[in-house]
Amino acid sequence: MRTLTQTDLKSPRSLIILAVFLAVVIGVGALIGFSTAPTEWYAGLHKPPFNPPNWLFAPVWFALYVLIAVAGWRTYLAEPGGTAMKLWYAQMGLNWLWSPVFFSLHLLWPAFIVILAIFALIIAFITNRAYRDRISAWLFVPYAAWVGFASLLNLAIAALN
């Protein structure tokens, strides 16, 4: 494990890696978001009273994807093959899987299983990074909060339908 320095973070190589992380995380997230946007099927589902308006999801996910990308970048620079990076890749893969499972395949309960796995991986990432790179750990806290809320929302929608 390496300790990141300001020089590490500001090097041209590091900034290129950051740009790649941002482009991939935001780009793939946006592509999946557009291709699985809620349809009449979702509009017709029974939803709990705490269901946020649809317009809120895109800006929240954009902000979260920036935080996720930065945490991934920092972790990659410190430990490209380490446990934390494996946790980061795993949560990202499941993150991108959830929308197609929920919105395209209409599999509410399997989507709930996926989101619980995402939440567990987020907590594992935070725990792993807490003493090695507090910034990366803290960058995942809003993500954990949102996925925790989204898990309750997924559960409520599945139970109501």
C-alpha positions in Angstrom: 0.0 0.0 0.0 1.2 3.5 -0.9 0.4 6.7 0.9 -0.8 9.3 -1.6 1.0 12.6 -1.8 0.0 15.8 -3.4 2.6 15.2 -6.0 1.0 11.8 -6.8 -2.4 13.4 -7.2 -1.2 16.3 -9.4 1.0 14.4 -11.8 0.0 14.4 -15.5 -0.4 10.6 -15.4 -2.6 10.8 -12.3 -4.9 13.5 -13.9 -5.3 11.4 -17.0 -6.3 8.4 -14.8 -8.8 10.7 -13.0 -10.3 11.8 -16.3 -10.7 8.1 -17.4 -12.4 7.3 -14.1 -14.8 10.2 -14.4 -15.5 9.5 -18.1 -16.2 5.8 -17.6 -18.2 6.0 -14.3 -20.3 9.0 -15.5 -20.5 7.9 -19.1 -21.6 4.3 -18.4 -23.9 5.5 -15.7 -25.5 8.0 -18.0 -25.8 5.5 -20.8 -27.5 3.0 -18.5 -29.7 5.7 -17.1 -30.9 6.9 -20.5 -31.4 3.3 -21.8 -33.4 2.2 -18.7 -35.3 5.4 -18.0 -38.6 4.9 -16.2 -41.5 4.1 -18.5 -45.2 3.6 -18.1 -44.5 0.4 -16.3 -42.8 2.3 -13.5 -45.4 5.0 -13.5 -48.1 2.4 -12.9 -46.4 0.8 -9.9 -47.6 1.5 -6.4 -45.0 3.5 -4.5 -44.5 4.5 -0.9 -45.2 8.0 0.3 -41.4 8.7 0.6 -40.8 8.0 -3.1 -38.9 11.1 -4.4 -39.9 12.8 -7.7 -38.3 11.3 -10.8 -36.4 14.5 -11.7 -34.3 14.1 -8.5 -32.6 10.8 -9.5 -30.4 12.2 -12.4 -28.7 15.0 -10.5 -28.2 12.8 -7.4 -26.6 10.1 -9.4 -24.4 12.5 -11.3 -23.0 13.9 -8.0 -22.6 10.4 -6.6 -20.8 9.1 -9.7 -18.3 12.0 -9.4 -17.6 11.0 -5.8 -17.4 7.3 -6.7 -15.0 8.0 -9.6 -12.7 10.2 -7.4 -12.7 7.5 -4.7 -11.9 4.8 -7.3 -9.1 7.0 -8.7 -7.5 7.6 -5.4 -7.7 3.9 -4.5 -6.3 2.9 -7.9 -3.3 5.2 -7.4 -2.6 3.8 -3.9 -3.4 0.1 -4.4 -4.4 -0.8 -8.0 -4.6 -4.6 -7.3 -5.7 -4.4 -3.7 -8.8 -5.5 -1.9 -10.3 -2.0 -1.9 -10.0 -1.7 -5.7 -11.6 -5.1 -6.1 -14.5 -3.9 -3.8 -14.7 -0.8 -5.9 -15.0 -2.7 -9.2 -17.5 -5.1 -7.7 -19.8 -2.4 -6.4 -19.5 -0.5 -9.7 -20.5 -3.6 -11.7 -23.5 -4.2 -9.5 -24.4 -0.5 -9.6 -24.6 -0.7 -13.3 -26.6 -3.9 -13.2 -29.3 -2.7 -10.9 -31.1 -0.4 -13.3 -31.5 -3.0 -16.1 -32.7 -5.6 -13.6 -35.3 -3.2 -12.1 -36.4 -0.9 -15.0 -35.8 -3.1 -18.0 -36.4 -6.7 -16.7 -39.0 -5.5 -14.1 -37.5 -7.9 -11.6 -38.3 -6.1 -8.3 -37.1 -8.7 -5.8 -33.9 -9.7 -7.7 -33.1 -5.9 -8.0 -33.5 -5.8 -4.2 -31.0 -8.5 -3.8 -28.6 -6.7 -6.1 -29.0 -3.4 -4.2 -28.4 -5.1 -0.9 -25.1 -6.5 -2.3 -24.2 -3.0 -3.5 -24.8 -1.6 -0.1 -22.7 -4.4 1.5 -19.8 -3.7 -0.9 -20.0 0.1 -0.2 -19.8 -0.6 3.6 -16.9 -2.9 3.0 -15.1 -0.3 0.8 -15.6 2.4 3.5 -14.3 0.1 6.2 -11.3 -0.9 4.1 -10.4 2.7 3.3 -11.2 4.2 6.7 -7.6 4.0 8.0 -5.8 3.9 4.7 -7.4 6.8 2.9 -10.0 8.7 4.9 -10.9 10.9 1.9 -11.9 7.9 -0.2 -13.9 6.5 2.7 -15.7 9.7 3.2 -16.4 10.1 -0.5 -18.5 6.9 -0.2 -20.6 8.0 2.8 -23.2 9.9 0.7 -23.3 7.0 -1.7 -24.0 4.6 1.2 -26.7 6.9 2.5 -28.4 7.1 -0.9 -28.1 3.4 -1.6 -29.5 2.7 1.9 -32.5 4.9 1.1 -32.8 3.3 -2.4 -32.8 -0.1 -0.8 -35.7 0.8 1.4 -37.5 2.3 -1.7 -36.8 -0.9 -3.7 -38.1 -3.0 -0.9 -41.3 -0.9 -0.5 -42.0 -0.9 -4.2 -41.4 -4.7 -4.4 -43.7 -5.3 -1.4 -46.4 -3.0 -2.7 -46.5 -4.6 -6.1 
